[in-house]
Amino acid sequence: MPSSLIRLAICLPLALSLTACMAPSRAVDALPTDASLSTRALAEVRDDLTPRSTPRAARALSPAPQVTQFTGLGMSQVSTQPGKSINEKRLMAIRAARMEALRDLTEQVHGIRLSSETTLRDQVLRSDYVRGIVDGEIRGARTLRITPKDGDSFEVVLALSPDVVRYIMRAVGRS
């Protein structure tokens, strides 16, 4: 038996075992080029659930910009609030503006679900209905400022630190 065949017989199993060790570490990298969208989505979920030394976001080619804080803005008019006195209406306006700022923060953290319906008759738009739903939980929002505006409205600005947002996402199971 020639020596080149002996070397091939020894090196081939070694090479095959080494290439098996160097298989793609991510499921997305192991997908065939003609993989369906559902297969690709399943591979991405598997990669997200597989523990790694570096998280998926850190493996991205371009680093994500650092967020210093999330801010929510709310505004409300005093004259439209229920209440017997002007001071009671002011307190209600501040409360309404605070709730709007919390909704703004909730939308940033948890997202917004949109549904829409458009009706056409004879290629003419008859109605267009869009509904947005914000659903989530916010904890630890700090009030940055409460500012009177134009004598008849209030602006409330709330803030969440990125650490608080990470805590909220872990609490709801979306980390």
N, C-alpha and C positions, 0 to 999 in steps of 0.2 A: 504494500500500500504506500503510495507516495506520501512524502512528508507534508505536502500542502493539504492533502485530504485529511490527514490526522489533525493538523492544526485547525482546519475548518470544523472537524467533528468535535474538537474540544472548545473552540471559540464560539460556535453557534449557540449551544445551550447557555453559555455565559452571557452572550450578547442579548439573547432573548430574555433572560431573567433580569438583566439590567434595564432593558427598555420597559419591562413591566413595572419596575420600580419608578420609572420616570414618567408614568402615565399622568395625564392632566390631573391637577389637584382639584379642579373645579368641574362640576358637571356641565356647565355651559361650554367649557373648552373641549369636552369630549363629544359634543353633539355633532352629528353628521351635517353637512352643508344643506341638505334638503329637509331638515327637521321642521315639523309643523309648529305653528305658533303656540299651541297648547303644550307640546313637548318642551319647547324653549321656556315657557312660563314655569312649567313644573321643575325644570333644571335650575332656574333662578331661585325658586322657593327652596329647593334642596340646598343650594349654596348659601342662602340666607340662614337656614336652620343648622347648618353644619358648623360646629365650633371651630374657630380659627385663632391663630395667634394675633392676627390683625383683622379688624372688622371690615366688611365689604366697602364701607364708605372710605376707609383709609387706603384701600387698594386702588381707588380710582386714580386715573392718570393725572387729572388736575385737582389740586386740593380745593375743597369747598371753602368759601369765604367764612370767616369767623363771625358769628352773630353775637353781638354784645347783649342785646335784650330784645324781647318781643314787646311791642307797644300796641295798645288798643285805644281808639279814640271814640268818644261818645258825645253827642250834643243833644240838647233838649231845650224847648221853649218854655218859659215860665207861664205866659198868659194862657196857654192851653191846658195847664195842669188843674186837676180838681183840688179844691181847698177853699176854706172860708177867708183866710187872710193871705196877704202877699207873702209873708214869711213861710206859711205852710206850702204855698205854691212853689216857692223857691226850693224848699227842701225836696218836694216831689220832683221838680225838674232836675235837681242834682242826682236824685236816686234813679230817675229814668236815664240820664246821661251815663251814669255808672253802669247800668244794666246793658246799655248799648255798647259801651267800651268792653264789658265782659264778653258780649256776643262777638265782638270783633276779635278779641283774643282767642275765643273758642274756635272761630273759623280758621284762624291762622294755625292753631295747634291740631285740630281734628279734621279740618276741611269742611266743605259745604257740599251737600247733595242737591243737585238741580234736576227738576223735571219740567218738561215743557210740552205744550200742545198748540199746534197751529192748524187753523181751519181755512181751507181755500174753497171758493165756489166759483166756477167758471174762470179759473186762473186769477182770481182776485182775492186778496187776503181779507178774510172776514173777522178772524180773531187770532190773537197770539197771547198765550197764557204761559208765564214762566213762574215757577215756584222754587224757592231756595230754602233748604232746611239745614240748620246748624244744630248739631247734637253733640254734646260732650260735657266734660267736667273740667273745671278750672279751679286750681287751688294756689294759694300763695301770691295772688296778684297784689302788687303794691300800687298805691295811688301816688302818681308823680305830681299831678296838679289838678286843681279845680279852679277854672277861670270864668268869671262872668264875661259874657260877650254881648255887645250891642244893647245892654240894659234889659233885654228880655230873654236871654238864653244863657246856658251854661255849657262849658266844655270840660269834660273829664278825661284825663289821660291816665291809663293804668299800664303797668309793666310787669313782665315775667322774665326772670333770668333763664338762660339756656339750661342750667342745672335743674330748675323747677320744671321746665318743659320735659326734660328727660325723665324726671321722677313721675310726672303725670303719664307719660307714654308707657313707662314700666307698669304703673298701677292699672292701666287699662289693657295691658298685654300687647302693646304695639311697639315694643322697643326695637 
